[in-house]
Amino acid sequence: MLSTLFGPQVRRWMFGVGRSLDRLGVSPNALTLAGLLLNALAALVLARGEYVLGGVLTLVFAAFDMLDGAVARAGNKVSVFGGFLDSTIDRYSEAVVLLGLLWHFLRIGNDTAVVLVYVTIVGSLMISYTRARSEAAGLKNEAGLLARPERVVILGALLLLGRPEWALWVLAAGTNLTAAQRVYHVYKAVT
């Protein structure tokens, strides 16, 4: 939803930033890997239970994650490996942020939140898997409510409000609903 509403404007703005970074000789793949390291930093902050700072970092570093593609497009350096690396590292980046929350909730003994983190991680991975498997079958599949931008905004915003469990309830339900929507999309396309 957010991707549909704001995606074109954000991509135009990011393209300008990407062009500047390309002129400086910044590699798209280096930005991809730097994004993972920055998300690991956000995870460490979240593991300490610092929700507001963790929310800020989650949102800022998610925006940073878009730079690799912008630099690749602006510098005419789009490659199959770069796209593959970006998609793979994006999964790790999302998982590492959730790992930070998992660590925190394990430490304070919040069993419900621990389960919610696990369910959210599974749902998030299934969103990516259902899309990849659909595309391997020759079907475009971006169906569903919570693509990655929506997940990051929900998590970041609710962390800023000091409500990580609310975020996890929404994400646990929403990620798995989105995966189910993608399964249904394929079902409708082939039957």
VENCOR-V337038 format. One record per backbone hydrogen bond with DSSP energy under -1.0 kcal/mol. NH is the residue of the N-H (numbers start at 1). CO is the residue of the C=O. If there is no record, write none. Layout:
[[NH,CO] [NH,CO]]
This chain:
[[5,1] [6,2] [7,3] [10,6] [11,7] [12,8] [13,9] [14,10] [15,11] [16,12] [17,13] [18,14] [19,15] [20,16] [21,17] [22,18] [23,19] [24,20] [25,22] [26,21] [31,27] [32,28] [33,29] [34,30] [35,31] [36,32] [37,33] [38,34] [39,35] [40,36] [41,37] [42,38] [43,39] [44,40] [45,41] [46,42] [47,43] [49,46] [50,45] [51,49] [54,50] [55,51] [56,52] [57,53] [58,54] [59,55] [60,56] [61,57] [62,58] [63,59] [64,60] [65,61] [66,63] [67,64] [70,66] [71,67] [72,68] [73,69] [74,70] [75,71] [76,73] [77,72] [83,79] [84,80] [85,81] [86,82] [87,83] [88,84] [89,85] [90,86] [91,87] [92,88] [93,89] [94,90] [95,91] [96,92] [97,93] [98,94] [99,95] [100,96] [101,97] [102,98] [103,99] [104,100] [105,101] [106,102] [107,103] [108,104] [110,105] [111,109] [114,110] [115,111] [116,112] [117,113] [118,114] [119,115] [120,116] [121,117] [122,118] [123,119] [124,120] [125,121] [126,122] [127,123] [128,124] [129,125] [130,126] [131,127] [132,128] [133,129] [134,130] [135,131] [136,132] [137,133] [138,135] [139,134] [151,147] [152,148] [153,149] [154,150] [155,151] [156,152] [157,153] [158,154] [159,155] [160,156] [161,157] [162,159] [163,158] [167,163] [168,164] [169,165] [170,166] [171,167] [172,168] [173,169] [174,170] [175,171] [176,172] [177,173] [178,174] [179,175] [180,176] [181,177] [182,178] [183,179] [184,180] [185,181] [186,182] [187,183] [188,184] [189,185] [190,186] [191,187]]
